[in-house]
Amino acid sequence: MTPTPNKKPDRRPPYQHAADELRRDIEQGRIKPGEQMPSVRELQERFRIANMTARSALNVLRDEGLIYTIHGRGSYVADISDSTDGFAIDYNPPAWYLAKKSEGAVEEGGGEGKPDDESAGSSLIHLLTDLRDQIRALSAEHQELRREVEALKKAQQESRP
């Protein structure tokens, strides 16, 4: 009789494992809203995964609305409690759009030079996604400025006799 192993092997793809661990870090507050996520290189070292695998893990979190990316600066944890005019900042495109996009079926225009409903919807989704990312970037900058102001106030109070 062979002994049964105590623990089942993790059959998830490596990018899902990394995304799950990072999601847990965010949900448990180890990485707070507005904080920068670890770099791709740091994720590679932490999870012993390839560059593209680390990027895929970040893409999963971005698609879920948990993080946002500022080109050239990195990825940051989204403040999921924020909302503007009733629209949640963590809006995600619908599943049908993501499925069609991955199949390459979503195009910018219809076949006869005039947009059909699907391509118009995809343009709107792109616009909303871009706006969401801009709002998140501004929110991150706002939070950073607030932290700087608080630090300056604290330093000013400490320097007073």
N, C-alpha and C positions, 0 to 999 in steps of 0.2 A: 504494500500500500504506500503510495506516495503522499507526502504531506501537502496539504493545500496551502497556497500562499496566503499570508495574512491580509494582503492588500491587493486589490485588482490593479492591473496596469492602467495608466491614464491613456485612453484611446483617442482623446481629443487631439486635433491638429495643434502643433506648437503655437501657432498664432492665436488660437482660441484660448489655450492655457494662459498665455501671456496677457491677453485681453481680460480674461476672468480675474487674474491676480491684480491687474491694474484697476479694474472696476471695483474690486473689493477694497483696495487702498483708498479709492475716492469715496466710496460709500461709508467707510469707517473713519473718514476724516484724516487719514494719514497724509493725503494730498488734498489740500483745501482749494475751494473755488478761487480762481485768479492765479493760483500758483502754477509755475511752469512744470510740465511733465518731464520725466527723465528723457534725455536725448536718445536717439536711435542707438548710438554706440553704447550708452549705459544700459539700455534694454538688451542689447546683444550680449553684453557681459553678464547681466543679472540672470537672464533666462537661458544663456548659452544657445542662442539662435542666430540665424543669418540676418543680414541687413533687411532684405525684403520681407522676411517673416516678422521682424520688429515693426516695420512700416505697416504691414497688414494688421497687426494688433492695434496700432494707433488708428488705422482706418475704421476698424470695427467700432471703437469708442467714439470716433468722430461721427460715424453714421448713426449712432445711438444718441448723439447730442450731449454726451458727457464731456467731450473736449472740443476745442476749436484750434485751428492752426493759423498763425500769422506768418506769411511767407518770409523766410529769412530770419525769423526770430524764434520759432519753435511752437510747440503745442502747449495749451493751457487748459486747466480744468474750468469748465463752464459753471457759472452760477445758476443752477437749475431752478432756483427760487425766483429769478427775475422773470418779469413778463412786461410787455408793452401793449397797451390798448387791447388787452384781451387775447393777444396772440402770444403763445408761448415762444420764448426764444429758442427752445430746444426742438423746434419743428423739424421733422424728418420727412423726406419725400415718401409717398406711399409705396407699398411693396410692389404693386404692379409696375410702377415706374422703374424701380430698381431692377426688377426682373427683366423688363424690356431693354433697359440700358445695358445690362450685362450681356444680352443677346445681340446688341448692336442695332436694335430695331428703332430706337429713338433718334430721329434726325431733326435738324433745325427747320426744315420746310417740307411741304407736301410735294408730290411727284409732278404736279403741273404748274409749279411756280407760285401757288397760293397756299398758305398754311392751312392744314386741317386741324381738327379739334385736338388731336393727340400732340402735334408739334407745338400748337399754341400753349397747351398745358405744360409741355416740357419747358418751353421758354419761361413761363411763369414760375415754374418750380426752380429753374436756374436763378431767376431774379430773386425769389424769396430766399434761396439758399445763400446767395451772395449778400443779401441784406442782413440775414441772420449772422453771417460771419463778420460783417462789418460792425454790427451791434456788439457782438461778443468781443471783438478787438477793442472797441471803444470802452466797453465795460472793464476789460482787463487794464487798460491804460488808466481809467478812472480809479480803479481800486489801488493801482500802484501809486498814483498821485495822492490819494487819501493816506496811504501808509507813509509816504514821504512827509506830508503835512503833519501827521501825528508825531513822527520822529523829530521833526523840527520844533514842534511845540514842546515836546518833552525835553529836548536839549536846551531850549530857551528857559524853561522852568528850572532846570538843574543849574543853569549858569547864574541865576539870580541869587543874590546873597540872602 
